[in-house]
Amino acid sequence: MKPPSTSALPSFLSLQVRPELAVAIIRWLRPVSAAELQQGYQLLLQQAQTGHYWLVDLRQRGPASEDDTHWVLTQFIGSLARQTGQRVYLAFLVAAGQLHADEQQSGSPMVQNEQAHVRLFGEEAPALHWLASRRQHHSA
């Protein structure tokens, strides 16, 4: 995994690459507008060489509209998969109250196709565990 260039990121977004986990961790640091949401994800696309296992912490970002969610799922994730040249795995962290109790540990499936596998989690540890299991499965 190549270390990211964080100088290009706006103040509402952080990106940390954890080489020991082979995971890029993205954190939205405050609520954002629709324009900022797309700007942030477009900047993250420039960091796509950081790998194809991503933890995206949405808990501070605030709610996204249906249109914004659709854009992320159809435009951003598809572009990310094309740029990495392989299937991408994304664990999105959301407020625990948005998921059923059993989904907080196993994740709630959101997308599973040839381009991406996306799950929602309420806590970071189970999300990282899921990403590690996908990485192990993929390398086996």
N, C-alpha and C positions, 0 to 999 in steps of 0.2 A: 504494500500500500504506500502510495506516495503521499508525503505530508501536504496538507492543503495550504493554499495561500489565503490566509484569513484577512489580509489587508483590504481585499475587495468586498468584504461582507459588511452589510449595514449594521448599525448598533442594535437592531432588534433580532439579530440572528447570530448564533454561534455554531461553529463546526469544529469538532475535535475528532481526530483519527486515533483509534486505539489499535495499533499494530498487533499487540498481543492477543487481541480479540478478533482482528481482521474486520472491524466494524467502524463505520463513520457515524458519529453521534451529532445530530443536529438538534439544536434547542432554539425554539422561538422564545424570545425573552420578554415579550409584551404583546398585548393585543395589536393586531395589524389590520389595515384596510385591505380591500381586495387588490388594489394596485401594489401594495407592499407585499402581499402574499405571493403574487405572480413574480414580482421583482426578486424576492428571496429565493423562490424555487428556480428561477432562471439562473441566478448566480450559483446556486448549488449544482446546476447542470455543468457549469464550468469546472466543477470539482469532481466530476464523475469518475475520473481516473483513480479516485480514492478507494474504489472497490464496488462490490455489488451486494454488500450487507450493510443495511442502514437502520439506525434507530432514530426516529424522528419524534421529539418530545413536543407535543402540541398543547400541553397543559397550561402554559402561560399565554398562548396565542389568542385564546378566546374563540368563540364559535365561528365557523365558516359557513357561508351561505351554501345552498344547494349548488349554485353555479360554480362557486369556488371549489367545492368538493369534486364536482364533475370535472373541472379543469385539471385538478391535481391527478385524479384517477385516469383520465384519458390522455391528457397532453404531457404532463410532467413525467409520469411513470413510464409511458411509452417512449418518450425521448431519452429518459435515463437508461432504459433497457437497450435502446439502439446505440447509445454512446458507449456503453460498457461492452456491447457485443455479446451479452449473455443475460440469462434470467437474473432479475434483481429480487432481493428479499428485503422487505421493509416492515419494521415493527413500529407502529404509531402508538405513542403513549397518549392516552386521553384521561380525563378525570375518571376515577374509579367508579363513580356513581353512574356513568354512562353505560356500564357493562353489567351483565348478570354476574353473580359471585363466581360461578364456574368459569366464565370467560376471562376473569381477571388473571387467572393462572395459566389457562391453556391458550388464551387469545381468541378473539372473535374474528373468524375469516371474513375478509372483505373482498379480496381479489385473488384468484388463483387461475392463471393461464400460462401460456408459453413464454410470455414476457416478464411476468411478475407474480410474486406470492406476497400478499399483504395481509397483515393481521393487526387488530387493535388490542392493546393491553392497558391495564390500569396501573401496573407497576413495572419498574425498570428491570428488576432481577428476572422475572419470568420472560420478559421480552428478549433479554440478552441470552437467556438459556435457549429459547426457541431459535434465535439466529445462529447460535453455536450448533444446535442440532441440525439445522438446514445446511450449514457449512460442512459438518461431518458427513451428512448424507450425500451431499454434492461431491465431496472428494473421495467417497468410497467407491 
